[in-house]
Amino acid sequence: MREEMPAAGYKAENALKGMGEAMNIKEMDQEYIAPTYKRFPIEIVEGKGSIVRDENGKEYIDLGSGIAVTSFGIADDIWQQAIISQIGKVQHMSNLYYTEPCAKLAQMLCEKTGMRKVFFSNSGAEANECAIKAARKYAADTKGPEYSTIVTMKNSFHGRTLTTLAATGQEHYHELFQPLTPGFIHADPGNREQLEEIVKENKIAAVMIECIQGEGGVLPLPADYLEWLGRFVKENDLLLVVDEVQTGNGRTGKLYSYMNFGLEPDIVSTAKGLAGGLPLGATMLSEKVQGVFGYGDHGSTFGGNPVCCAAALSILSRIDDAFLSEVREKGEYLFRTLSGAPGIESVSGMGLMVGFKPVKPLPEVIAACMENGVLCLSAKDKVRILPALNIPKTDLEKAVSIILSVCEA
Ligand code: PLP
């Protein structure tokens, strides 16, 4: 039985009363938050769709979507309703009990991908931790515990926990945090002979890839290499793990990026855009590996939280074929318009995951875009564009014309 509770009259600002009243938000942030992020000099206070507003009321077209998170933009109505409705029923329940949104989301993910089981967590790194644990356990169960090594690609990014850092094929992330989890070999993307050699010389459980290296500079792995890799892992009894944390949930114009290349992964991890702005990670297990985990083998207090899963259902249920074809169309528009434009050296990516290399210094371009009302991200030497998947064409065109004038001038 549910009783109607009187509204408590709580206001978020009341909680801040008396705290650091002499400081503005930027000063407070700099005083109290561990300085791991180099923030842009604006505070985002609100938004709607692909438009966000800063503390001075200045509007920006958001081409970053929280690094591929706000799949349907800021404060999307359907997404909000899904969350509000679930919060009013039950906001959290231990994984020791069944909850509807969690079960329905797992069913939807499996039906849309052909995978068989899902483990829910809270972030991309955790989704990858689970993928790595699943791959190691499966290889240990079927080939022996010595088959624990996982091959990942140089220039990849798989997360910030010690194990996903070890999986990440970029040395500079490793330096300060030794020793990392052992058992990873980093291969050159595209190099078939090298991978054959690695597999001959080592006891390998799995190969783990991003089809498009996001943090690594929006670099797609060569399509012919991916096709070959799909065959190679099968012939050599290796698992294929695809990290869809950034590329997933419609970003590349297919529900998951591996679907662009005809791959049949054994394990798929995703997060970021899955719940449209609430924290949720998912690790999907194919028919072959679906039995790898038993009671107690893995767990998470918040993983599969009903509010996050309700949010994800509201996102995933709208990513259908018609929606994906609009994503591809907008991506093609970006490619067409940016390729060969004055001041742009090269364009890479797929769907609404696009990188371009400007002739001018990167920080200068990003700052000028911001000055002119467009928020872009960077990835290595590229300007990275990851707009909301439903960004209106008019907002996209306006943002692109600002980018073009910034790059050209
Ligand atoms: N994997 C990929 C491909 C990513 O791009 C990221 C984050 O950028 C991660 C994993 C880590 O995700 P999270 O920051 O949610 O832990």
Residues whose N, C-alpha, C, O or C-beta is under 5 A from the ligand:
A	BS01	PLP	S123 G124 A125 E126 F157 H158 G159 E210 G214 E215 D243 V245 Q246 A271
